[in-house]
Amino acid sequence: MTEHDPQLVSLAQEWASAIGTTAYVPMSSAETRRYLHDLTERLVGALSGPAVDTRAASDVGARLVVRDFTGPNSLSRTVEVLARALPATAGSVGADPSVDRMTDLLSALIAGYTGALRNRILDQQDEVKRALLQARQDVQRDLQASEARFREVFDSSAVGIAISGIDQRITQTNPSLEEILGYRTGELLGRELSELFAPDDLPTVQELYQRLLTGRESRFRVRFRLRRKDGETAWVYLAVSVLLDAEQRPQHLATMVEDLTDIQLLEDRLNHQALHDVQTGLPNREFFVSRLETALGRLERAAWITLLHLDLDGFSVINDGLGLDVGDRVLDTVARRLEAVVADQHAMVARLGGDEFAVLIQHGLVEHGESAPDVGRLAEAINTELAEPIYFDEVGVAVTANIGVVQRQAAGAQPTELLRAADIILRQLRNRGKRQWASYDADIDAAERAELRLAAAMPGALENGDLQVDYQPVVALEGGRLVGVEAVLRWQHPQLDALSHERCAQLAEQTGVVHAVGLWWLRTAAEAARSWRQGTGDAVPPVALDLTSSQAQDPDLVAKVRTVLAQTDLRPADLELRMPLPAMRTVTGASVGKVGADAEDNLGV
């Protein structure tokens, strides 16, 4: 991104306009724009690496404080402008402005800003304390000047200040404190400091102040809630120190109050965005997993929970046919309907991503002799609700869902295992059709996991030479004449002995290794055919291979066959490729066999 990049210039100008009036800054408008232009470049750079440069973002926040952009609305307007406009600016240069990365960037900027502001406040506190002490020590020499200096700092500070006696009754307040808490001038005088704190915080506050008065601490800094005059809560950062008299005995308490309410609201908003789906407002996967962990840790061991994993049927049809806007509105409707179905239960609905949702229901104890809650009725209720048409411009749209259900007692349950079990059920249901539901079965799961382990190990078997090609004769029914040789796969598994061709093909189909295995199988069979032909002449019958569906529909199949034929000097008639009937026609209606015949006229298909 160049110095005069229009998007960068535009963002800097928008930023300058947003915060230029929030605080007095000793810079001209042009100087302000140039300064924010440099900070914008740093933020774009912070998003350009593989990980967000939070140190750079924190430094940007600190630099805003250095240049006195410290008005009540300076930070909130900064976050609003950057959250809205920075993703497009960063994305135009290839940076990744995803929601998670933007959250990290803005959190770091806020932390840098508040840290720098807090350091400034501490400096002001020290200045106030020095002014107070100096006023007392030099009262005989320069009382009038010292009092004036103290009053100037006291009254002009942006930080709220309360001076109280050791009985914790307020004797002086500055205008900033009165503004933060919503009081008129003088209304706080004579009140006890304890009246300003939330009741839940009082024991902690009183202990901290007592530590000051007994000399165990000289100051403390802590984040607390204060009660405003109107009853609302103000989040503040307290910095409290004790002022000693000439005999070094506690005489006054200086309480500094930094208003963090806007920052707290921003943090709450960022935390909400990090744990909720932007489109539907539902909890996201991270929040759902956290809530599941909490529920399992809190429930009694005999209590029941039900976990439902939903996958909308044919949702891509709506997106592709009616547009993404309609798809988004459908997702919102699905979210609200799922919440309505379980509204009378202790339940949580979440969007896991895409068109997948989850529902967690906590049932509590099931009394002896009673059955667990009827998940079949629940699944039917969900699909009945979802199937009610939603109208967009007089077009009625409806969805249904496949639902994987895990229902069990809390004892020994692990969140990752529950989610994995629900996901496995859902994957099985996709092969059955639409609007299906099924409950988790441990025996079926164990068998499927064993099958998946075999499928996952197949690439290693190919590389280590555990796969072999066997050959078996194909003879005519009449006369028993040899008409071909069939090449079949065999996996010499170290624990399961030999796995048949059908089992090998089934396992290979479950992963992308089917194409690597298929090419190796084709080449091995072709090399064997060449060896037989060289040894016996042209009397060798063709070698036949039963292709899997994935192999048969591979767009590169013809090219692979031609390459193998060229490498082994075989004729097309020396190979015979067999295909499953469903794979004999592609989605466009073109015959796969016809394509093959055009490429190699004499190749048997």
Secondary structure, DSSP 8 states (H G I E B T S, - for coil): --TT-HHHHHHHHHHHHHHTTTS--SS-HHHHHHHHHHHHHHHHHHTTSSS--HHHHHHHHHHHHHTT--STTHHHHHHHHHHHHHHHHHHTTT----HHHHHHHHHHHHHHHHHHHHHHHHHHHHHHHHHHHHHHHTHHHHHHHHHHHHHHHHHH-SSEEEEEETT-BEEEE-HHHHHHHT--TTTTTT-BGGGGB-GGGHHHHHHHHHHHHTTS-SEEEEEEEEE-TTS-EEEEEEEEEEEE-TTS-EEEEEEEEEE-HHHHHHHHHHHHHHHB-TTT--B-HHHHHHHHHHHHHHS-TTEEEEEEEEEETTHHHHHHHH-HHHHHHHHHHHHHHHHHHTTTSSEEEEEEETTEEEEEEEEEE--TT-----HHHHHHHHHHHHTS-EEETTEEE---EEEEEEEEESTT--HHHHHHHHHHHHHHHHTT-SS-EEE--HHHHHHHHHHHHHHHHHHHHHHHT-EEEEEEEEE-TTTT-EEEEEEEEEEEETTTEEE-HHHHHHHHHTSTHHHHHHHHHHHHHHHHHHHHHHHH-TT---EEEE--HHHHT-TTHHHHHHHHHHHHT--GGGEEEE--GGGGB-TTS-BHHHHHHHHSTT-B-
